[in-house]
């Protein structure tokens, strides 16, 4: 995501939003430090925090991705690492497995297509 961010950080039509699922650890101060470490501390890439119920509901109902707590999992969670492309009308235009380089490459190709549609 950082590579994609760097490519579009100056484009006023592109915004990045990350939702933490680790509601126990990832408080706003922790997310701020993470953003600073990445060099993305600013309005273009927002890191959202919320209660377990609200974040899980957003993941499942709005982005159609699964997330559950699982004490047997390495990080204590099972979740899909999806990157979701959303247009200005808040419609999902693509979903990409963020752990799959081919799908991330497809996202990189789809962003300019979506931006060109907005210019029509």
N, C-alpha and C positions, 0 to 999 in steps of 0.2 A: 504494500500500500504506500509506503514511503516514496518509492520510485514514481508511482502514479501521482501522488501528491505533488512531488517536485515538478512534474511536467505541467500540472494544472493550477499550481498555487497562485498564479497571477491572473487566472481566468475568473472574471466575476460571475460567470454562470455555473461554476462548479463549487460544490461544498462537500466536505467529508464529515461523517458522523460515526463515531464508534460508541457502542453501548457495552459497558462492562457487565459481565454476568457474575463477577465475584463481588457481590454486594457486601460481604463481610470484611474484605480487605481494601478494595478499590474505592476508597472515599475520595471526595473531590481533591483533597491535598495530594493524595497519592497519584491520581490521574494527572494533575497539573505537573508534578515532577516528571512523570513519564512523558508527557507532551514536550516538556523542556528538554529532556534527554534526547528525544527524537528530533528536536529542532522544529517542532510544529506547533509551538505554543502561540496561538493566535486565533482569530475568528474563523479562519478557513477550515480548521479541523477541530471539531468539538468532541469532547469525551463526556458521554452522558452517564450519570449515576442515578440509581433509584432503589427502591425497595425490591426485594425478590419478586413479589407479586407483580409489580408494575413492569419491571424489566422482562420477566419471563412472558408476561402477557403481550408486550410489544413484539418480542421475538416470534411468538407463536401465532398471534392474530394478525399483526401488521406485516411482518416480514416472512411469515410462513416457514420459519426454521425451528428446529427442536433444540431444547435445552432442559436438562434436568440435573439435579444434584445426585452424585453417585460417589459414595465413600470409597468404592473400590477403584475408581479412576485415579490416574496420577495426580491431576490437579483438583480432584473432588467434584468435577463436573463432566458431563457428557454434553457436547454441543457441536453443532455444525459450524464450521468456520467459513460461512458464506459471506461473500461480498455482494451487496445488493445495489443495483443501478436503478435509481428512481428519477423519473422526469419531473418537470415543474408542476405537473398536475397531480403529483404524489402517486403516480402509478408505477408499479414494479415493471421495469423494462428488461431486466436480466438478473440472473442469480448465478454466481460463480463460486466454485469451491476455492477458497483462498489458499488451500494447501496444494492445489494442483496447478503447476506452472502453465499448462496449456490453457486452462480456464482463466487464469489471471491474464494471459496474453490476449484471450478473446475479449475480456473486459476492456483491456487497453485499446483494442480495435473498435469496440462498441461505443465508447465515450464520444469520439469525434462524430460518429454517425448520429447519435442523439443530439449533439450540439448543432449539427448541420440542420436537423429537423426543426429545431427551435428558431433558426434564422429564416425559415421559409415564410 
